[in-house]
Amino acid sequence: MAAMDGDRLFELRRRAFDTPGFRGLEFIEVEAKSIINHVPGGGMPFEWTINPYRGCSHACTYCFARPTHTYMDMNTGRDFETKIVVKVNAVERLRADLKARRWKGDHIAMGTATDPYQRAEGKYRLMPGIIRTLIEFANPFSILTKGTLILRDLPLLAEAAGAMPVSTAMSIAHLDHEVWRTAEPGTPHPRKRMEAVARLNDAGVPCGVMMMPILPGISDDAAGMRATVTAAVEAGATFITTGYLHLRPGVREEFMGWLAAEHPGLVGRYETMYPKVYPPSSAQDRLKRKVAVMVQDAGGLQPREHARFSLASTWRGPRSGTAGGTGHDAAVQLALDVE
Ligand code: SF4
């Protein structure tokens, strides 16, 4: 079976596993022709990305990468969460890409489409090889994740951060147990993620918090947001960036189905707030101002070199000028078509 990966073909070798720790997941191994992907258009704060996996067992209900699975005749729902495409030759391809004469050593962003520290990484262990290779070539990089598995690679990341510009970001929209359990059921608990932020920063690996996507009426309560901001500041977050959910076609159907089941009373509000993909820019601006005040109230952020994750708040939405990104989803807006 062949599938498109941007403009590169790769071969799919379908193998199903049912082993302890990975029950319910099917891994589809592919040989990628290339691993560094170019993000066209200049609308993002980064130009180059690596995403070793397609699909994501973290299963966030709002995930904007879901439509990427339809390119391979799989659906945006359970298939996206359980049929994970693994670029098994990622490290080998990375070495070849970095060696190529045309490669200029630009910053590479990881976690822009799907999470590099999802469950599959526990089995395939692609990230240590990727990080080691980037260190070898002194190539700057950043990682966005919801996976506390990133701590497995802490010594390597600390080594990288000591040698070149490296930054990380943990996606933590809210610390609430119920929001987590229902909206991000495959992810580590947000308090564990916050602990990871502290451990990364303590080890000298700059780590910020992507406090997004905020779900109107679900995770935008002032007390809960203040608790998240305060915990992030205490964890030494190098930046905190926030933004409301956006709902692009393909994701909207999944999300609204979830909303109708979990929060039926909010369906009308979302239909009013989201006539299109983005909520009103005035709402986004109010949210950002509110969080900025909370950050100051919590004591402010410590400025550090290479602190800002390349995906973060400098991005204002795909040519719309209206909205900030939402964690992995920010990048997917444009990276969707190339990875
Ligand atoms: S939002 Fe990120 S962590 Fe959640 S399912 Fe999508 S890629 Fe995975």
Residues whose N, C-alpha, C, O or C-beta is under 5 A from the ligand:
A	BS01	SF4	C56 H58 A59 C60 C63 A65 A113 T114 D115 K146 H328
